[in-house]
Amino acid sequence: MKKRMLNAGVFQGNLLLVNGSYPLRAACGREDLVPVAAQYPKALLKREAACYLRLLLSRVGGLSCIVPVSGYRPAQEQAEIYENSLAQNGEDFTQKYVARPCCSEHQTGLAIDLGLKKSAHDKIDFLCPDFPYDGICAQFRRYAPQYGFVERYPKGKEALTGIAHEPWHFRYTGYPHSLFISQNDLCLEEYVAFLKGFSQENPLRLPARGKTVTAYYVPAGGESAGLPSPNRAGRPGWPGQTSAAARFDCSDYAVCSGCSSCSVCSVCSSGGGYFARQVSGNNVDGFIVTLWGKGNE
Ligand SMILES: [Zn+2]
């Protein structure tokens, strides 16, 4: 039982690397998906990501002018988008901007394309929405890493990501991984490879306002030392265990100080849980364990 969960867990979690080399192996459960905002019922994200995106949009005052253009896409929709783009835009454009079916982050429920709506009649491009580097979009970019989001396809990383520079595509990795990624100018391909250099004995220290947060890599298939047991109660954070994964003290997170309107807060305030340990698969060959210490340990 444990072995099966270990294997399945490699393909679940906030730190999944999904690209042309590592297709998505486990479909995102529909029950985990919620609309980012009530006025855009079709733009879905996983609950935790949607919650933090809403908080981020509200922090920068962007709820009315920043439009969630495309969030979760089922495999079928990604296949249609890919085929339509091939027919309409040709192979060159499609290879640059549209991931092949099962190689798209949009199928994880952790990626969102955002567009800036400048006026009520502004028509937003579906594949390449305008999301500039100034004004309110600059504010969004400034705060995004504090809310668990990174710009996933930055300029200069095209050879690593396999996707052209996409200023509009953001990916939820969870805080404080997002902060480390952006402060060190990494793309997710680089970060997932970098984390493999850290073990339980020699973990990576992550920046996180007044908290001690460390992370390390555990290879799949070998000794499972360092991994919390997926079956033991009181060990939250195992990927796929939705209720457990949402059980954390929001004061540990950078941003949410108990708004009690978001799903994360309502769970944490009712359960009073302490999110000591999170586990995410990397979709490649193992797990990333994130440990939250209680204050400045
Ligand atoms: Zn996208």
py3Dmol code that shows the C-alpha trace and the ligand (Angstrom):
import py3Dmol

protein = """\
ATOM      1  CA  MET A   1       0.000   0.000   0.000  1.00  0.00           C
ATOM      2  CA  LYS A   2       2.701   2.395   1.040  1.00  0.00           C
ATOM      3  CA  LYS A   3       4.767   1.601  -2.036  1.00  0.00           C
ATOM      4  CA  ARG A   4       1.834   2.268  -4.333  1.00  0.00           C
ATOM      5  CA  MET A   5       1.173   5.627  -2.692  1.00  0.00           C
ATOM      6  CA  LEU A   6       4.836   6.490  -2.890  1.00  0.00           C
ATOM      7  CA  ASN A   7       4.833   5.858  -6.605  1.00  0.00           C
ATOM      8  CA  ALA A   8       1.600   7.729  -7.262  1.00  0.00           C
ATOM      9  CA  GLY A   9       2.789  10.609  -5.090  1.00  0.00           C
ATOM     10  CA  VAL A  10       5.659  11.391  -7.488  1.00  0.00           C
ATOM     11  CA  PHE A  11       3.050  12.689  -9.902  1.00  0.00           C
ATOM     12  CA  GLN A  12       1.127  14.906  -7.480  1.00  0.00           C
ATOM     13  CA  GLY A  13       1.807  18.110  -5.626  1.00  0.00           C
ATOM     14  CA  ASN A  14       2.587  21.811  -6.026  1.00  0.00           C
ATOM     15  CA  LEU A  15       6.126  21.309  -7.324  1.00  0.00           C
ATOM     16  CA  LEU A  16       5.375  19.084 -10.300  1.00  0.00           C
ATOM     17  CA  LEU A  17       7.619  19.735 -13.261  1.00  0.00           C
ATOM     18  CA  VAL A  18       5.526  19.364 -16.405  1.00  0.00           C
ATOM     19  CA  ASN A  19       7.109  20.025 -19.800  1.00  0.00           C
ATOM     20  CA  GLY A  20       7.890  18.355 -23.119  1.00  0.00           C
ATOM     21  CA  SER A  21      10.243  15.882 -21.419  1.00  0.00           C
ATOM     22  CA  TYR A  22       8.034  15.154 -18.399  1.00  0.00           C
ATOM     23  CA  PRO A  23       4.369  14.839 -19.379  1.00  0.00           C
ATOM     24  CA  LEU A  24       1.689  14.861 -16.735  1.00  0.00           C
ATOM     25  CA  ARG A  25       1.166  11.326 -15.495  1.00  0.00           C
ATOM     26  CA  ALA A  26      -1.797  11.747 -13.127  1.00  0.00           C
ATOM     27  CA  ALA A  27      -4.906  13.691 -14.087  1.00  0.00           C
ATOM     28  CA  CYS A  28      -5.919  16.512 -11.784  1.00  0.00           C
ATOM     29  CA  GLY A  29      -8.998  15.563  -9.780  1.00  0.00           C
ATOM     30  CA  ARG A  30     -11.997  17.708 -10.721  1.00  0.00           C
ATOM     31  CA  GLU A  31     -13.119  17.830  -7.104  1.00  0.00           C
ATOM     32  CA  ASP A  32     -10.005  19.852  -6.217  1.00  0.00           C
ATOM     33  CA  LEU A  33     -10.779  22.597  -8.733  1.00  0.00           C
ATOM     34  CA  VAL A  34     -12.555  25.856  -7.968  1.00  0.00           C
ATOM     35  CA  PRO A  35     -13.130  29.065  -9.953  1.00  0.00           C
ATOM     36  CA  VAL A  36     -10.503  31.763  -9.400  1.00  0.00           C
ATOM     37  CA  ALA A  37     -13.259  34.362  -9.187  1.00  0.00           C
ATOM     38  CA  ALA A  38     -17.053  34.195  -9.269  1.00  0.00           C
ATOM     39  CA  GLN A  39     -17.234  36.361 -12.403  1.00  0.00           C
ATOM     40  CA  TYR A  40     -15.001  33.916 -14.311  1.00  0.00           C
ATOM     41  CA  PRO A  41     -16.574  30.532 -13.543  1.00  0.00           C
ATOM     42  CA  LYS A  42     -14.627  28.768 -16.303  1.00  0.00           C
ATOM     43  CA  ALA A  43     -11.148  29.736 -15.054  1.00  0.00           C
ATOM     44  CA  LEU A  44     -10.436  26.940 -12.582  1.00  0.00           C
ATOM     45  CA  LEU A  45      -7.435  26.261 -10.376  1.00  0.00           C
ATOM     46  CA  LYS A  46      -6.700  23.895  -7.536  1.00  0.00           C
ATOM     47  CA  ARG A  47      -8.243  25.202  -4.343  1.00  0.00           C
ATOM     48  CA  GLU A  48      -5.040  26.320  -2.659  1.00  0.00           C
ATOM     49  CA  ALA A  49      -3.723  28.048  -5.815  1.00  0.00           C
ATOM     50  CA  ALA A  50      -7.081  29.748  -6.453  1.00  0.00           C
ATOM     51  CA  CYS A  51      -7.190  30.992  -2.875  1.00  0.00           C
ATOM     52  CA  TYR A  52      -3.757  32.583  -3.046  1.00  0.00           C
ATOM     53  CA  LEU A  53      -4.368  34.044  -6.506  1.00  0.00           C
ATOM     54  CA  ARG A  54      -7.490  35.770  -5.190  1.00  0.00           C
ATOM     55  CA  LEU A  55      -5.560  37.143  -2.234  1.00  0.00           C
ATOM     56  CA  LEU A  56      -2.792  38.336  -4.545  1.00  0.00           C
ATOM     57  CA  LEU A  57      -5.223  40.014  -6.950  1.00  0.00           C
ATOM     58  CA  SER A  58      -6.931  41.743  -4.098  1.00  0.00           C
ATOM     59  CA  ARG A  59      -3.580  42.856  -2.608  1.00  0.00           C
ATOM     60  CA  VAL A  60      -2.664  44.667  -5.859  1.00  0.00           C
ATOM     61  CA  GLY A  61      -6.202  45.905  -6.536  1.00  0.00           C
ATOM     62  CA  GLY A  62      -6.397  43.825  -9.694  1.00  0.00           C
ATOM     63  CA  LEU A  63      -9.668  41.966  -9.241  1.00  0.00           C
ATOM     64  CA  SER A  64     -11.471  43.955 -11.941  1.00  0.00           C
ATOM     65  CA  CYS A  65      -8.722  44.579 -14.509  1.00  0.00           C
ATOM     66  CA  ILE A  66      -6.632  41.405 -14.360  1.00  0.00           C
ATOM     67  CA  VAL A  67      -8.548  38.651 -16.113  1.00  0.00           C
ATOM     68  CA  PRO A  68      -7.875  34.938 -15.550  1.00  0.00           C
ATOM     69  CA  VAL A  69      -7.912  33.963 -19.231  1.00  0.00           C
ATOM     70  CA  SER A  70      -7.165  30.263 -18.930  1.00  0.00           C
ATOM     71  CA  GLY A  71      -6.571  28.053 -15.910  1.00  0.00           C
ATOM     72  CA  TYR A  72      -7.120  24.309 -15.701  1.00  0.00           C
ATOM     73  CA  ARG A  73      -7.522  22.532 -19.041  1.00  0.00           C
ATOM     74  CA  PRO A  74      -8.505  18.887 -19.388  1.00  0.00           C
ATOM     75  CA  ALA A  75      -6.343  16.856 -21.793  1.00  0.00           C
ATOM     76  CA  GLN A  76      -9.064  17.010 -24.434  1.00  0.00           C
ATOM     77  CA  GLU A  77      -9.171  20.820 -24.377  1.00  0.00           C
ATOM     78  CA  GLN A  78      -5.374  21.081 -24.569  1.00  0.00           C
ATOM     79  CA  ALA A  79      -5.442  18.737 -27.603  1.00  0.00           C
ATOM     80  CA  GLU A  80      -8.064  20.933 -29.305  1.00  0.00           C
ATOM     81  CA  ILE A  81      -6.135  24.128 -28.560  1.00  0.00           C
ATOM     82  CA  TYR A  82      -2.981  22.526 -29.966  1.00  0.00           C
ATOM     83  CA  GLU A  83      -4.691  21.310 -33.145  1.00  0.00           C
ATOM     84  CA  ASN A  84      -6.512  24.621 -33.695  1.00  0.00           C
ATOM     85  CA  SER A  85      -3.313  26.574 -33.237  1.00  0.00           C
ATOM     86  CA  LEU A  86      -1.494  24.325 -35.716  1.00  0.00           C
ATOM     87  CA  ALA A  87      -4.229  24.971 -38.281  1.00  0.00           C
ATOM     88  CA  GLN A  88      -4.534  28.712 -37.632  1.00  0.00           C
ATOM     89  CA  ASN A  89      -1.059  29.825 -36.603  1.00  0.00           C
ATOM     90  CA  GLY A  90       1.219  27.184 -38.111  1.00  0.00           C
ATOM     91  CA  GLU A  91       3.840  24.915 -36.637  1.00  0.00           C
ATOM     92  CA  ASP A  92       6.414  27.545 -35.717  1.00  0.00           C
ATOM     93  CA  PHE A  93       4.091  29.613 -33.522  1.00  0.00           C
ATOM     94  CA  THR A  94       2.431  26.561 -32.000  1.00  0.00           C
ATOM     95  CA  GLN A  95       5.707  24.969 -30.940  1.00  0.00           C
ATOM     96  CA  LYS A  96       6.754  28.209 -29.287  1.00  0.00           C
ATOM     97  CA  TYR A  97       3.576  28.979 -27.385  1.00  0.00           C
ATOM     98  CA  VAL A  98       1.369  25.913 -27.103  1.00  0.00           C
ATOM     99  CA  ALA A  99       2.378  22.813 -25.184  1.00  0.00           C
ATOM    100  CA  ARG A 100       1.502  19.412 -26.575  1.00  0.00           C
ATOM    101  CA  PRO A 101      -1.381  17.581 -24.899  1.00  0.00           C
ATOM    102  CA  CYS A 102      -0.241  16.129 -21.530  1.00  0.00           C
ATOM    103  CA  CYS A 103       2.841  18.365 -21.606  1.00  0.00           C
ATOM    104  CA  SER A 104       0.877  21.436 -20.554  1.00  0.00           C
ATOM    105  CA  GLU A 105       1.026  22.793 -17.033  1.00  0.00           C
ATOM    106  CA  HIS A 106      -2.553  23.900 -17.500  1.00  0.00           C
ATOM    107  CA  GLN A 107      -3.592  20.285 -16.977  1.00  0.00           C
ATOM    108  CA  THR A 108      -2.214  20.374 -13.424  1.00  0.00           C
ATOM    109  CA  GLY A 109      -4.655  23.040 -12.178  1.00  0.00           C
ATOM    110  CA  LEU A 110      -1.622  25.004 -10.960  1.00  0.00           C
ATOM    111  CA  ALA A 111      -1.129  27.334 -13.966  1.00  0.00           C
ATOM    112  CA  ILE A 112      -2.991  30.448 -14.985  1.00  0.00           C
ATOM    113  CA  ASP A 113      -2.785  32.771 -17.983  1.00  0.00           C
ATOM    114  CA  LEU A 114      -3.605  36.354 -17.069  1.00  0.00           C
ATOM    115  CA  GLY A 115      -4.604  39.250 -19.296  1.00  0.00           C
ATOM    116  CA  LEU A 116      -4.828  42.953 -18.588  1.00  0.00           C
ATOM    117  CA  LYS A 117      -8.207  44.432 -19.438  1.00  0.00           C
ATOM    118  CA  LYS A 118      -7.623  48.085 -20.234  1.00  0.00           C
ATOM    119  CA  SER A 119     -11.233  48.966 -21.035  1.00  0.00           C
ATOM    120  CA  ALA A 120     -14.642  47.317 -20.874  1.00  0.00           C
ATOM    121  CA  HIS A 121     -14.515  46.468 -24.586  1.00  0.00           C
ATOM    122  CA  ASP A 122     -10.911  45.325 -24.621  1.00  0.00           C
ATOM    123  CA  LYS A 123     -10.656  41.998 -26.423  1.00  0.00           C
ATOM    124  CA  ILE A 124      -8.159  39.705 -24.733  1.00  0.00           C
ATOM    125  CA  ASP A 125      -6.157  37.293 -26.854  1.00  0.00           C
ATOM    126  CA  PHE A 126      -6.686  33.732 -25.618  1.00  0.00           C
ATOM    127  CA  LEU A 127      -3.264  32.277 -26.464  1.00  0.00           C
ATOM    128  CA  CYS A 128      -1.068  35.338 -25.931  1.00  0.00           C
ATOM    129  CA  PRO A 129      -2.873  37.783 -23.645  1.00  0.00           C
ATOM    130  CA  ASP A 130      -1.287  41.146 -22.937  1.00  0.00           C
ATOM    131  CA  PHE A 131       0.297  41.211 -19.478  1.00  0.00           C
ATOM    132  CA  PRO A 132       2.959  43.934 -19.492  1.00  0.00           C
ATOM    133  CA  TYR A 133       5.807  44.699 -17.095  1.00  0.00           C
ATOM    134  CA  ASP A 134       4.494  48.053 -15.926  1.00  0.00           C
ATOM    135  CA  GLY A 135       1.529  49.449 -14.030  1.00  0.00           C
ATOM    136  CA  ILE A 136      -0.656  47.058 -12.101  1.00  0.00           C
ATOM    137  CA  CYS A 137       0.958  44.049 -13.809  1.00  0.00           C
ATOM    138  CA  ALA A 138       4.317  45.140 -12.361  1.00  0.00           C
ATOM    139  CA  GLN A 139       2.689  45.227  -8.918  1.00  0.00           C
ATOM    140  CA  PHE A 140       1.294  41.760  -9.512  1.00  0.00           C
ATOM    141  CA  ARG A 141       4.757  40.484 -10.475  1.00  0.00           C
ATOM    142  CA  ARG A 142       6.292  42.127  -7.418  1.00  0.00           C
ATOM    143  CA  TYR A 143       4.003  40.382  -4.951  1.00  0.00           C
ATOM    144  CA  ALA A 144       3.383  37.090  -6.818  1.00  0.00           C
ATOM    145  CA  PRO A 145       6.293  35.172  -5.203  1.00  0.00           C
ATOM    146  CA  GLN A 146       4.970  36.035  -1.731  1.00  0.00           C
ATOM    147  CA  TYR A 147       1.720  34.345  -2.662  1.00  0.00           C
ATOM    148  CA  GLY A 148       3.258  31.202  -4.133  1.00  0.00           C
ATOM    149  CA  PHE A 149       3.338  32.194  -7.828  1.00  0.00           C
ATOM    150  CA  VAL A 150       6.188  32.525 -10.332  1.00  0.00           C
ATOM    151  CA  GLU A 151       6.380  33.664 -13.938  1.00  0.00           C
ATOM    152  CA  ARG A 152       6.939  30.240 -15.429  1.00  0.00           C
ATOM    153  CA  TYR A 153       8.428  30.993 -18.852  1.00  0.00           C
ATOM    154  CA  PRO A 154      10.845  33.888 -18.386  1.00  0.00           C
ATOM    155  CA  LYS A 155      12.918  35.504 -21.083  1.00  0.00           C
ATOM    156  CA  GLY A 156      16.315  33.850 -21.471  1.00  0.00           C
ATOM    157  CA  LYS A 157      15.167  30.422 -20.250  1.00  0.00           C
ATOM    158  CA  GLU A 158      13.578  29.259 -23.501  1.00  0.00           C
ATOM    159  CA  ALA A 159      16.201  26.550 -24.099  1.00  0.00           C
ATOM    160  CA  LEU A 160      15.405  25.038 -20.694  1.00  0.00           C
ATOM    161  CA  THR A 161      11.628  25.386 -20.612  1.00  0.00           C
ATOM    162  CA  GLY A 162      11.058  24.589 -24.290  1.00  0.00           C
ATOM    163  CA  ILE A 163       8.465  27.370 -24.367  1.00  0.00           C
ATOM    164  CA  ALA A 164       8.892  30.942 -25.628  1.00  0.00           C
ATOM    165  CA  HIS A 165       8.860  33.873 -23.210  1.00  0.00           C
ATOM    166  CA  GLU A 166       5.276  34.083 -21.901  1.00  0.00           C
ATOM    167  CA  PRO A 167       4.764  37.163 -19.719  1.00  0.00           C
ATOM    168  CA  TRP A 168       1.170  36.090 -19.031  1.00  0.00           C
ATOM    169  CA  HIS A 169       1.659  32.538 -17.709  1.00  0.00           C
ATOM    170  CA  PHE A 170       2.024  32.092 -13.946  1.00  0.00           C
ATOM    171  CA  ARG A 171       2.541  28.920 -12.006  1.00  0.00           C
ATOM    172  CA  TYR A 172       1.673  28.130  -8.404  1.00  0.00           C
ATOM    173  CA  THR A 173       4.555  26.342  -6.675  1.00  0.00           C
ATOM    174  CA  GLY A 174       3.641  27.352  -3.140  1.00  0.00           C
ATOM    175  CA  TYR A 175       5.465  29.773  -0.857  1.00  0.00           C
ATOM    176  CA  PRO A 176       8.367  30.009  -0.050  1.00  0.00           C
ATOM    177  CA  HIS A 177       9.578  27.947  -3.031  1.00  0.00           C
ATOM    178  CA  SER A 178       8.186  30.703  -5.248  1.00  0.00           C
ATOM    179  CA  LEU A 179      10.265  33.301  -3.399  1.00  0.00           C
ATOM    180  CA  PHE A 180      13.477  31.284  -3.753  1.00  0.00           C
ATOM    181  CA  ILE A 181      12.825  30.647  -7.458  1.00  0.00           C
ATOM    182  CA  SER A 182      12.260  34.314  -8.253  1.00  0.00           C
ATOM    183  CA  GLN A 183      15.038  35.687  -6.022  1.00  0.00           C
ATOM    184  CA  ASN A 184      17.522  33.368  -7.681  1.00  0.00           C
ATOM    185  CA  ASP A 185      16.251  33.886 -11.202  1.00  0.00           C
ATOM    186  CA  LEU A 186      15.536  30.222 -11.802  1.00  0.00           C
ATOM    187  CA  CYS A 187      13.003  28.461 -13.953  1.00  0.00           C
ATOM    188  CA  LEU A 188      11.232  25.408 -12.560  1.00  0.00           C
ATOM    189  CA  GLU A 189      13.442  23.057 -14.593  1.00  0.00           C
ATOM    190  CA  GLU A 190      16.505  24.510 -12.839  1.00  0.00           C
ATOM    191  CA  TYR A 191      14.901  24.557  -9.384  1.00  0.00           C
ATOM    192  CA  VAL A 192      13.769  20.919  -9.489  1.00  0.00           C
ATOM    193  CA  ALA A 193      17.298  19.887 -10.577  1.00  0.00           C
ATOM    194  CA  PHE A 194      18.881  22.159  -7.914  1.00  0.00           C
ATOM    195  CA  LEU A 195      16.770  20.642  -5.126  1.00  0.00           C
ATOM    196  CA  LYS A 196      18.194  17.220  -5.891  1.00  0.00           C
ATOM    197  CA  GLY A 197      21.422  18.414  -4.300  1.00  0.00           C
ATOM    198  CA  PHE A 198      19.732  18.638  -0.870  1.00  0.00           C
ATOM    199  CA  SER A 199      19.008  15.758   1.470  1.00  0.00           C
ATOM    200  CA  GLN A 200      17.374  15.365   4.859  1.00  0.00           C
ATOM    201  CA  GLU A 201      20.825  15.697   6.444  1.00  0.00           C
ATOM    202  CA  ASN A 202      21.750  18.687   4.309  1.00  0.00           C
ATOM    203  CA  PRO A 203      18.530  20.578   3.523  1.00  0.00           C
ATOM    204  CA  LEU A 204      18.071  23.840   1.625  1.00  0.00           C
ATOM    205  CA  ARG A 205      17.166  26.820   3.811  1.00  0.00           C
ATOM    206  CA  LEU A 206      14.410  28.842   2.225  1.00  0.00           C
ATOM    207  CA  PRO A 207      13.722  32.517   2.929  1.00  0.00           C
ATOM    208  CA  ALA A 208      10.413  32.921   4.779  1.00  0.00           C
ATOM    209  CA  ARG A 209       9.810  35.918   7.001  1.00  0.00           C
ATOM    210  CA  GLY A 210      10.766  34.945  10.503  1.00  0.00           C
ATOM    211  CA  LYS A 211      10.158  31.237   9.990  1.00  0.00           C
ATOM    212  CA  THR A 212      12.642  28.486   9.490  1.00  0.00           C
ATOM    213  CA  VAL A 213      11.692  26.611   6.352  1.00  0.00           C
ATOM    214  CA  THR A 214      13.856  23.940   4.824  1.00  0.00           C
ATOM    215  CA  ALA A 215      13.423  21.640   1.861  1.00  0.00           C
ATOM    216  CA  TYR A 216      15.070  18.504   0.631  1.00  0.00           C
ATOM    217  CA  TYR A 217      14.799  15.849  -2.035  1.00  0.00           C
ATOM    218  CA  VAL A 218      13.973  12.181  -1.528  1.00  0.00           C
ATOM    219  CA  PRO A 219      14.383   9.836  -4.499  1.00  0.00           C
ATOM    220  CA  ALA A 220      11.453   7.581  -5.308  1.00  0.00           C
ATOM    221  CA  GLY A 221      11.806   3.869  -5.285  1.00  0.00           C
ATOM    222  CA  GLY A 222      14.698   3.746  -2.844  1.00  0.00           C
ATOM    223  CA  GLU A 223      14.665   3.991   0.917  1.00  0.00           C
ATOM    224  CA  SER A 224      11.693   6.041   1.995  1.00  0.00           C
ATOM    225  CA  ALA A 225      13.547   7.505   4.981  1.00  0.00           C
ATOM    226  CA  GLY A 226      12.775  11.173   5.283  1.00  0.00           C
ATOM    227  CA  LEU A 227       9.262  10.821   3.945  1.00  0.00           C
ATOM    228  CA  PRO A 228       6.268  11.073   6.237  1.00  0.00           C
ATOM    229  CA  SER A 229       4.049   8.036   6.202  1.00  0.00           C
ATOM    230  CA  PRO A 230       1.106   8.667   3.891  1.00  0.00           C
ATOM    231  CA  ASN A 231      -1.245   6.694   6.092  1.00  0.00           C
ATOM    232  CA  ARG A 232      -0.615   8.105   9.510  1.00  0.00           C
ATOM    233  CA  ALA A 233      -3.068  10.616  10.851  1.00  0.00           C
ATOM    234  CA  GLY A 234      -1.598  13.860  12.053  1.00  0.00           C
ATOM    235  CA  ARG A 235       0.994  13.906   9.310  1.00  0.00           C
ATOM    236  CA  PRO A 236      -0.455  16.431   6.906  1.00  0.00           C
ATOM    237  CA  GLY A 237       0.918  17.431   3.582  1.00  0.00           C
ATOM    238  CA  TRP A 238       1.001  14.229   1.631  1.00  0.00           C
ATOM    239  CA  PRO A 239       0.068  14.998  -1.980  1.00  0.00           C
ATOM    240  CA  GLY A 240      -3.373  13.810  -2.865  1.00  0.00           C
ATOM    241  CA  GLN A 241      -4.612  14.064   0.712  1.00  0.00           C
ATOM    242  CA  THR A 242      -6.670  17.137   0.130  1.00  0.00           C
ATOM    243  CA  SER A 243      -7.964  17.758   3.585  1.00  0.00           C
ATOM    244  CA  ALA A 244      -4.588  17.174   5.135  1.00  0.00           C
ATOM    245  CA  ALA A 245      -2.805  19.316   2.568  1.00  0.00           C
ATOM    246  CA  ALA A 246      -4.989  22.280   3.405  1.00  0.00           C
ATOM    247  CA  ARG A 247      -4.401  21.920   7.102  1.00  0.00           C
ATOM    248  CA  PHE A 248      -1.926  24.558   8.068  1.00  0.00           C
ATOM    249  CA  ASP A 249      -1.642  27.608  10.192  1.00  0.00           C
ATOM    250  CA  CYS A 250      -2.035  30.502   7.814  1.00  0.00           C
ATOM    251  CA  SER A 251       0.155  32.741   9.928  1.00  0.00           C
ATOM    252  CA  ASP A 252       3.003  30.560   8.706  1.00  0.00           C
ATOM    253  CA  TYR A 253       2.241  31.543   5.172  1.00  0.00           C
ATOM    254  CA  ALA A 254       3.478  34.946   4.159  1.00  0.00           C
ATOM    255  CA  VAL A 255       0.228  36.498   3.311  1.00  0.00           C
ATOM    256  CA  CYS A 256      -2.960  35.159   4.739  1.00  0.00           C
ATOM    257  CA  SER A 257      -3.504  36.187   8.288  1.00  0.00           C
ATOM    258  CA  GLY A 258      -6.828  34.556   8.763  1.00  0.00           C
ATOM    259  CA  CYS A 259      -9.127  36.153   6.216  1.00  0.00           C
ATOM    260  CA  SER A 260     -11.494  33.257   7.086  1.00  0.00           C
ATOM    261  CA  SER A 261     -13.192  33.676   3.715  1.00  0.00           C
ATOM    262  CA  CYS A 262     -10.788  31.473   1.838  1.00  0.00           C
ATOM    263  CA  SER A 263     -10.919  27.729   1.938  1.00  0.00           C
ATOM    264  CA  VAL A 264      -7.441  27.491   3.374  1.00  0.00           C
ATOM    265  CA  CYS A 265      -8.291  29.718   6.316  1.00  0.00           C
ATOM    266  CA  SER A 266     -11.562  28.085   7.106  1.00  0.00           C
ATOM    267  CA  VAL A 267      -9.858  24.720   7.305  1.00  0.00           C
ATOM    268  CA  CYS A 268      -6.974  25.983   9.358  1.00  0.00           C
ATOM    269  CA  SER A 269      -8.992  28.031  11.807  1.00  0.00           C
ATOM    270  CA  SER A 270     -11.403  25.197  12.438  1.00  0.00           C
ATOM    271  CA  GLY A 271      -8.737  22.535  12.775  1.00  0.00           C
ATOM    272  CA  GLY A 272      -6.026  24.727  14.245  1.00  0.00           C
ATOM    273  CA  GLY A 273      -3.606  22.555  12.353  1.00  0.00           C
ATOM    274  CA  TYR A 274       0.060  23.260  12.094  1.00  0.00           C
ATOM    275  CA  PHE A 275       1.410  22.662   8.649  1.00  0.00           C
ATOM    276  CA  ALA A 276       4.711  21.220   9.679  1.00  0.00           C
ATOM    277  CA  ARG A 277       5.458  19.162   6.653  1.00  0.00           C
ATOM    278  CA  GLN A 278       4.513  19.251   2.981  1.00  0.00           C
ATOM    279  CA  VAL A 279       5.416  16.636   0.405  1.00  0.00           C
ATOM    280  CA  SER A 280       5.237  17.146  -3.327  1.00  0.00           C
ATOM    281  CA  GLY A 281       6.231  14.834  -6.119  1.00  0.00           C
ATOM    282  CA  ASN A 282       8.485  16.400  -8.748  1.00  0.00           C
ATOM    283  CA  ASN A 283       6.937  14.427 -11.646  1.00  0.00           C
ATOM    284  CA  VAL A 284      10.441  13.223 -12.527  1.00  0.00           C
ATOM    285  CA  ASP A 285      11.949  10.840 -10.036  1.00  0.00           C
ATOM    286  CA  GLY A 286      11.169  11.717  -6.459  1.00  0.00           C
ATOM    287  CA  PHE A 287       9.763  14.009  -3.797  1.00  0.00           C
ATOM    288  CA  ILE A 288      10.428  17.384  -2.310  1.00  0.00           C
ATOM    289  CA  VAL A 289       9.787  17.597   1.417  1.00  0.00           C
ATOM    290  CA  THR A 290       9.229  21.067   2.899  1.00  0.00           C
ATOM    291  CA  LEU A 291       9.531  21.498   6.654  1.00  0.00           C
ATOM    292  CA  TRP A 292       8.152  24.490   8.520  1.00  0.00           C
ATOM    293  CA  GLY A 293       9.781  25.283  11.825  1.00  0.00           C
ATOM    294  CA  LYS A 294       8.014  27.106  14.619  1.00  0.00           C
ATOM    295  CA  GLY A 295       9.615  30.539  14.479  1.00  0.00           C
ATOM    296  CA  ASN A 296      13.325  31.244  14.401  1.00  0.00           C
ATOM    297  CA  GLU A 297      14.730  27.899  15.294  1.00  0.00           C
TER     298      GLU A 297
END
"""
ligand_1 = """\
1
ZN
Zn -0.437 29.335 -20.042
"""
view = py3Dmol.view(width=600, height=400)
view.addModel(protein, "pdb")
view.setStyle({"model": 0}, {"cartoon": {"style": "trace"}})
view.addModel(ligand_1, "xyz")
view.setStyle({"model": 1}, {"stick": {}})
view.zoomTo()
view.show()
